[in-house]
């Protein structure tokens, strides 16, 4: 009977339930449960398995640049990074409210890591996230225009609960990129949240976008009701490099 039950679980793709049931048989745990406890145990195991697979799928689809975690963020008064502020964002209420987070600061100071950590947190809570380097995204969209896949790519971006645009403003936008950014922001306005990281302060974004009328329209939608994280201090990347060199010299 158990073999038949196990086969049916596999056929119905109840992988969580299958593993829990076979483990209980191997460890002879099934006799410790009442019938209702056993049902609850199997259902909970299947639920947990499906939740974990859904989160893994969301993280994979987000295409994050690297692993990041809220728990591993480095809080320091010199960095102007408020732990309470970050923990408030970790509950993802800004996503529910379709609000944006703008993270600015000099290069190597941890902007991308913070944005990615918030992205992972959103995936853990079941939100669809897309991470993209801004320059590479525009290049991909230009190729999509040439291949006739532009509308499909734009629709995919619009469907995301959270869009992370990393390294915005490294280069001034040309006419095509400016219009694509306007379309992305317009499509998502009031429908989804965005996190944008940049080395430039927000008041310099007008110059990057160019064409005053379009810049006004874009920034009005981005900045309105946006939360801001303005990181200060020395480059963490440089600090890590200096520590590595110092360690190597000491060992030698």
C-alpha positions in Angstrom: 0.0 0.0 0.0 2.8 2.4 0.9 4.6 1.7 -2.4 1.4 2.5 -4.3 0.9 5.7 -2.3 4.5 6.8 -3.0 4.0 6.1 -6.7 0.9 8.2 -6.8 2.6 11.1 -5.0 5.4 11.0 -7.6 3.0 10.9 -10.5 1.1 13.8 -9.1 4.4 15.7 -8.6 3.8 16.1 -4.8 7.5 16.2 -4.2 7.4 17.8 -0.8 4.8 15.3 0.4 6.8 12.4 -1.2 10.0 13.3 0.6 8.2 13.8 3.9 6.3 10.5 3.6 9.4 8.4 2.6 11.5 9.9 5.3 8.8 9.1 7.9 8.8 5.5 6.7 12.5 5.2 6.8 12.7 6.6 10.3 9.5 4.8 11.4 8.0 8.1 12.4 4.5 7.5 11.0 3.5 5.6 14.2 4.2 8.7 16.3 1.5 10.7 14.5 -2.3 10.5 14.9 -4.1 10.3 11.5 -4.9 14.0 11.5 -1.3 14.9 12.6 0.0 12.8 9.7 -2.2 14.6 7.2 -1.2 18.0 8.6 2.5 17.0 8.4 2.3 15.9 4.8 0.3 18.9 3.7 2.7 21.3 5.5 5.7 19.6 3.9 4.1 20.0 0.4 3.3 23.6 1.1 6.8 24.4 2.3 8.3 22.7 -0.8 6.1 24.6 -3.2 6.9 27.9 -1.5 10.6 27.2 -1.6 10.5 26.3 -5.3 8.5 29.4 -6.1 11.0 31.7 -4.3 13.9 29.9 -6.1 12.2 30.5 -9.4 11.6 34.2 -8.6 15.3 34.7 -7.7 16.4 32.9 -10.8 14.1 35.0 -13.0 15.3 38.2 -11.4 18.8 37.6 -12.7 20.6 39.3 -9.9 24.2 40.3 -10.4 25.3 38.6 -7.1 24.0 37.2 -3.9 23.0 39.7 -1.3 21.2 39.7 2.1 19.6 42.3 4.3 21.2 40.6 7.3 24.7 41.1 5.9 24.5 44.8 5.3 27.2 46.9 6.9 25.6 49.7 9.0 27.9 52.6 10.0 27.1 56.1 11.0 29.8 57.3 8.6 28.0 55.7 5.7 24.7 57.5 6.5 22.9 54.1 6.3 20.1 53.8 8.8 19.3 50.3 9.9 15.8 51.1 10.9 15.1 52.7 7.5 16.4 49.6 5.6 14.4 47.2 7.9 11.2 49.3 7.0 11.9 48.7 3.3 12.5 45.0 4.0 8.8 44.6 4.7 8.2 45.5 1.1 5.4 48.0 1.9 6.9 50.3 -0.7 6.2 47.7 -3.4 2.5 47.4 -2.3 2.3 51.2 -2.5 4.0 51.3 -5.9 6.7 53.6 -4.6 10.4 54.0 -5.6 13.7 53.9 -3.8 16.6 56.1 -5.0 20.0 55.0 -3.8 22.9 57.5 -4.5 26.5 57.6 -3.5 30.0 57.4 -4.9 31.4 54.3 -6.7 32.1 51.2 -4.7 30.2 52.3 -1.6 27.6 49.5 -1.7 24.6 50.9 -3.6 24.2 47.8 -5.8 24.5 45.5 -2.9 21.7 47.3 -1.0 19.4 47.3 -4.0 20.1 43.6 -4.6 19.5 42.7 -0.9 16.1 44.5 -1.1 15.4 42.6 -4.4 16.1 39.3 -2.7 13.8 40.3 0.2 11.0 41.0 -2.3 11.5 37.6 -3.9 11.3 36.0 -0.5 7.9 37.6 -0.1 6.6 36.4 -3.5 7.1 39.5 -5.6 8.3 39.4 -9.2 11.6 41.2 -9.5 13.9 42.2 -12.5 17.4 43.4 -11.9 19.2 45.2 -14.8 22.3 47.2 -15.3 20.8 50.3 -16.9 23.3 50.6 -19.8 23.0 46.9 -20.7 19.2 47.1 -20.5 19.1 49.9 -23.0 21.4 47.9 -25.3 19.2 44.9 -25.0 16.1 46.9 -25.8 17.8 48.4 -28.9 18.5 44.9 -30.1 14.9 43.9 -29.4 13.7 46.8 -31.6 15.8 45.5 -34.4 14.6 41.9 -33.9 10.9 42.9 -33.6 10.8 41.8 -29.9 10.7 45.3 -28.3 7.0 45.2 -27.3 7.5 41.8 -25.7 10.5 43.0 -23.6 8.7 46.2 -22.5 5.6 44.1 -21.5 7.9 41.9 -19.5 9.3 44.9 -17.6 5.8 46.3 -17.0 4.7 43.0 -15.4 7.4 43.1 -12.7 6.4 44.1 -9.2 9.9 45.6 -8.6 12.3 46.8 -11.3 15.9 47.5 -10.2 17.9 49.8 -12.5 21.5 49.7 -11.4 24.2 52.2 -12.3 21.9 54.8 -13.8 23.5 57.9 -15.2 27.0 56.6 -16.1 26.5 58.1 -19.6 24.1 60.8 -20.9 21.0 59.3 -22.7 20.7 59.6 -26.4 17.2 60.1 -28.0 16.4 56.4 -28.3 17.4 55.6 -24.7 15.6 58.6 -23.4 12.4 57.6 -25.1 12.7 54.0 -23.9 13.2 55.2 -20.3 10.2 57.4 -20.6 8.1 54.4 -21.8 9.3 52.2 -19.0 8.6 54.8 -16.3 5.3 55.7 -17.8 4.2 52.1 -18.0 5.1 51.4 -14.4 3.9 54.7 -12.9 1.3 53.8 -10.2 1.5 50.1 -11.1 4.9 48.9 -9.8 7.9 49.9 -7.7 11.4 50.7 -8.8 14.8 50.9 -7.2 17.4 53.1 -9.0 21.0 53.3 -8.0 23.3 56.1 -9.3 26.7 57.7 -8.6 25.1 61.0 -9.3 22.8 63.0 -6.9 19.2 63.2 -8.1 19.5 66.8 -9.0 22.1 65.9 -11.6 19.8 63.4 -13.3 18.2 66.2 -15.5 21.6 66.6 -17.3 21.9 62.9 -17.8 18.4 62.5 -19.3 18.6 65.6 -21.4 15.7 67.3 -23.3 14.1 69.3 -20.4 10.5 68.4 -21.2 11.1 64.7 -21.2 13.4 64.9 -18.2 10.7 66.7 -16.2 8.1 64.1 -17.2 10.4 61.2 -16.2 11.7 62.6 -12.9 8.2 63.8 -11.9 7.1 60.1 -12.0 10.3 58.7 -10.5 10.9 61.2 -7.7 7.3 61.7 -6.6 6.7 59.8 -3.4 10.2 58.3 -3.7 12.3 57.2 -0.7 15.9 58.2 -0.7 19.1 56.5 0.5 22.1 58.8 0.2 25.2 56.8 1.1 28.4 58.5 2.2 31.9 57.5 3.1 34.9 55.7 1.6 34.6 53.0 -1.1 34.0 49.6 0.5 35.5 48.0 -2.6 38.7 50.0 -2.1 38.7 49.1 1.6 38.4 45.4 0.8 41.2 45.6 -1.8 43.5 47.4 0.7 42.8 44.8 3.4 43.5 42.0 0.9 46.8 43.6 -0.2 47.8 44.2 3.4 47.0 40.6 4.3 49.0 39.3 1.4 52.0 41.4 2.3 51.8 40.3 5.9 51.8 36.6 4.9 54.7 37.1 2.6 
